[in-house]
Amino acid sequence: MTKDKAKELLPIIEAFANGKVIEYLLNAKWSVATTPDWNPDLKYRIKPKPKLVPFTFEDNLLFRDRWVKVKGCMPMSKILSFDMRGVYFGMKNDVMKYDYCFKNFEFEDNSTFGKYVNE
């Protein structure tokens, strides 16, 4: 192993020692390295945490027919419909864009109006 490769792996090895999940790249796919051998020919990384992002129209099964509220408030509204532009709670012209709902609304169980994705 070269000094440069050792310098590259050092923070990853330290993260592994501290309990972080490490992945290695093999055949264009990241896999969990439960007991890494630190093969200098493989690429390693600390497994990224999922990122919370707004829903999109394609996620409608996750929010269809659910009750939402303004974050921290009690009055709730039911989602009446949705389309590519956003969500409707009342009149057909009152569209709330998905990123606006993500920032300002939550479900009745206080869960976020969004989803987790792996980067």
N, C-alpha and C positions, 0 to 999 in steps of 0.2 A: 504494500500500500504506500502511495506517495504521501508526502507531507501535505500537499494541497487537498488530496482526498480525505486525509485525516482531519484537516481543518473544516472541511465541508460536513463531515459526519459528526464532529464533536458536539454541536448543539442538539443534534438528533439523538445521539447516544445519551446525552444528559437528560433530555426530555423523557426518554424511555426509562432511565433510572428514577425519574420523578413520577412515573406512573402514566405518562401520556401514551396514547395508542400510536404505534408506528406502522406505516405502510411502505410497501416496496412495489416498484413498477416492473411488471413482467408481461410481455406480449400485449403492450398498450393498455393494460388494466392494472389498477391499484388494488392490492390485496393486503390484508392485515398480517403483519409480521409478529406472530405471537412469541417466537424465540428467535429474534434476528441474529444472523451469523455475520452481519456487516460485510457482506461480499462487496469488494470495491468495484465490481462490474455492474452492480445493480444500483438503481436510483432509489433513495429512501426519502420519506417525508413524515412530518407529524400530521396525523389525520386531521383534516380541517373540520371545524365545528359546522353544523348545519346553519344556514343563514335564513332568517325570517324575512319573507318578501310578501307583497300583496298578492291576493288571489287574482286570477285571470278568468275570462269567460269559460275556458276549458275546465276550470275547477268547480263548476257550478254544482256538482253533486255534493261538494263539501259544505256549501252554504245555502243551498236551495231549501225553502220552507223553514228557515230558522229565524228566531227572534234576535234582534240586535238592539243595542242602546249606545248612546253617546258615552264614551269612556267615563266611568265614575258616576254616572247618573242612573236613575231607576226607570224612568219611562222607557218603554220598549216599543219597537215597531217590527212588524213581520215583513220580510222581503217578499214583495208581490211579484216581481219579475226581474229579468236581467237580460242583457244583450252584450254585444262586443264592447259597447261604450262604458257600461257600468251596471249599477243596481238601482232598482226603482222601489220606493217605499210608499209612494202615493200616486200622484198624477203621472201620466205617461211621459210628460215633459220634464219631470223632476229626476234627472239621472244623477247619481252619485258615482263618480269615477272610482275604480277599484283602488287606486293609490290613496284617494281621499278617505275612503272607508277604512283602509288599513291604518291610517294615521289617527282617525277620529272615532271609530266605532269598535265595539267588542260584542261578543255574543252574550246571551243571558247568563251563561256560566262563567263570565269574565275572561274567557279565552279570546285570543286575538283574532282579528279579521284578516288572517293571512295564513301562510303555509311555510314549512321549513323545506329548504332545498340544499342539496350537497353541492359544494362548489367544485 
